[in-house]
């Protein structure tokens, strides 16, 4: 797992990171014509939504000797034309502090390209975020203790828009509370269907169920909330349950119901390491499962990450965010 640190303005940060990757042998992959055309149809939508990430992509393209069209089209088409990550996510408030747990499930052969980045851009929130791609995030916690993480959901249509990488990144960089994050997702021009779980240190949490044409906000019951890979507001087809979405959802519900009032990082680690209920996923036939796991206390910014299957890999503290925050105090 890579551990980049990005700082300064978005263009220079993107360029610097790409230069490091290029120096170490990274060459940008060839982008299919279908994806280039799709990217072109989304370019103005991206510019209107977040001009800062456009600059970061331009810088990255320059640093790895590629073009903006190739890099942006590659990013915009992820999850639209191929399988996206699955994942299990929860938040729980014990009456004093908010805790989160998040397992990222994907093809095992992508493990070596995962990354955990400390991002400190000028005039933006500092945050620690995980991804399987060089720009955009699948989850993260920012300096205000706001967490956001995504899980993919089946969708039937393809339309121009933006995927989860751009929403998560924008929320981490610009929002302080769950309500602010929800407001972003209400206007987010989503190209795919996703669950977004948001939580903050004040005890606020929600899952926003997004499709290309709608959204629905699901609120917690009994001080916890969770999501896997289906919308609770709609039925889950059996063909999509190959990744054990129902089983993982029910396992999380049972464990959280019995542990929410005493929740701490030890309990969170135990829940995310659960193998009997497939929360820690290992589908050998599909070569698919949990690539990394993150747990955290949003009030103290105590973040711990297992880089690999959490029932085997050790959770290690990551102090980069809290050290960056303390540096400015």
Buried (B, 14 or more C-beta within 10 A) or exposed (E): BBEBEBBEBBBBBBBBBBBBBBEEEBEBEEBEEEBBEBBBBBBEBBEEBBEBBBBBBBBBBBBBEBBBBBBBBBBBBBBBEEEBBBBBBBBBBBEEBBBBBBBBBBBBEBBEBBBBBBBBBEEBBBBBBBBBBBBBBBBBBBBBBBBBBBBBBBBEEEBBBBBBBBBBBBBBBBBBBBEBBBEBBEEBBBBBBBBBBBBBBBBBBBBBBBBBEEBEBBEBEEBBBBBBBBBBEEEBEEEBBEBBBBBBBBBBBEBBEEBBEEBBBEBBBBBBBBBEBBBBBBBEEEEBBBBBBBBBBBBEBBBBBBBBBBBEBEBEEBEBBBEBBEEEE
